[in-house]
Amino acid sequence: MWLVSLVAVYPLVLVFQAFVVPMVSSWPLAAKAALFPLVLLTLMTYVIMPVVTRVLRRWL
């Protein structure tokens, strides 16, 4: 499950860093620091992991 989570998180982090971080570069540090886990954890919990788990159910 660790490997599956890593494979799911890594592309999401890359996309977040490439597209979202430049848009919020002027935000205060606390706001930027709060945005990253809020977006990442929400997407992982409700979008990414259910799909990945369904696709890899036989392997898991």
C-alpha positions, 0 to 999 in steps of 0.5 A: 500500500505504501508503494501504491500511495507513493505512485498516486501522490507523486504525480499529484504533487508535481502537478500541484507544484507546477500549476498551483504554487505559482498562482499563490506565490504572493500568499502568506506562508501560513496560507500556502502551507495550509493549502497544500495538505488541504488540496492534496489530502482531499483529492487523495481521499475522495478521488485518487485512492478510490480509483487506484484501489479499484484498479489494483484491487487484485494486487492489493 
